[in-house]
Amino acid sequence: MAEILGLTVSDFPFLRMKPRFMPWVLQANLGSGWRTRPHLRDPSNWPEPMRREWGSDQDQGFTAGKAAQQRQIEQFRLVRKELEHFGPDLIVVLYRDSAETFAGAERPQFWISAHEQVRAQLYNLWGFFRANYFEEDPDRFDVLPGHRPAALHLARDLEHAGISTRLVDEPLHPNGLGHNALATAVHLDFDQRKFATPIVPLGIDPFRFDRQRNNEGLSAWDRNNPNAPLTPAEAFRLGRQIASSLRQSPWRAAIVAGVDWSHANDSAWELERIHPDVEADRARFEQWRSGRFDNWGEIWTFEEMEQHAQWELLVTIVMAGAMTELGAKVRHADFCPTWVCNDNFVTTIFEVR
């Protein structure tokens, strides 16, 4: 049986940009958002930890954002060391993609990229954030190698298990892959950025219907939409099947969930969430790091995910299923909460199984 290494790493896009962008989502809302809700723009109405991170009018979250960025870079280096020691033949990247690659009525729930390679601009974001951490040419293209045989193997096994998965033979995204997948690739090789290990990106759409998302939150959730959102049970089962398939393959594989936990803008706009749900994430993290995630396909509810802005943790639930299937224990786990940077960051290294 092939050996598998499990990892989680932040996919926060601004981590590869200059530190001043770390609190950008909050800064944008203070500048042009929340127009009809001025009370949200008044720091006196914020929780005390959020006011402390925001700092002075001159600082505006810069100091806290820079510290969070540096802590994540340290975590990236720990993860990279594990990858180099393990020496995988390929990396399966689990990432969230909501209407970036697919839009409209035919959005798949999951898809696997079976490209030979992907060309992407890694040092700018969406064409207008160009001041990157590395001071690389923002218009430069890099090549991320794929592993088509492994992608086909995984897609076939999932299909045999009754999990319908779209196989993508050629890049469909304007920048090759969704920004969360690209961020994960950069963060896994933050210092060298050689991208020598082939990746098999597996996109996960939490909603599969057009729920609009902006800096202020999500549009209303139409419970009557025939395209039902991904359930925790489906996510957990997907993870188990991914691990089972890779275990029976001829390749040493790393499974990496590129995902952050609660987001300030990952719940309905009317809930007025202005920061990640630090305490809800902290409670879940205690379960996570102690290995009490084998029931995560059963205990989560949509209402909970909505209330605590935890929709993207569906990707983490996929990872929980994979590690449960392998019986892998957590070797290292780091929880980095942020009140002004939109996300809470979690890094995990599992034992090799």
Buried (B, 14 or more C-beta within 10 A) or exposed (E): EBBBBBBBBBBBBBBBBBBBBBBBBBBBBBEEBBEEBEEBBEEEEBEEBBBEBBBEEEEBBBBBBBBBBEBBBEBBEBBBEBBEEBEBBBBBBBBBBBBBBBEEEEBBBBBBBBBEBBEBBBBBBEEEBBEBBBEBEBEEEBEBBBBBBBBBBBBEBBEEBEBEBBBBEEBBBEBBBBBBBBBBBBBBBBEEBEBEBBBBBBBBBBBBBBBEBEBBBBEEBEEEBEBEBBBBBBBBBBBBBBBBBBBEBEBBBBBBBBBBBBBBBBBBBEEEBBBBBBEBBEEBBEBBBEBEBBEBBEEBEBEBBBBBBBBBBBBBBBBBBBBBBBEBEBEBBBBBBBBBBBBBBBBBBBBBB
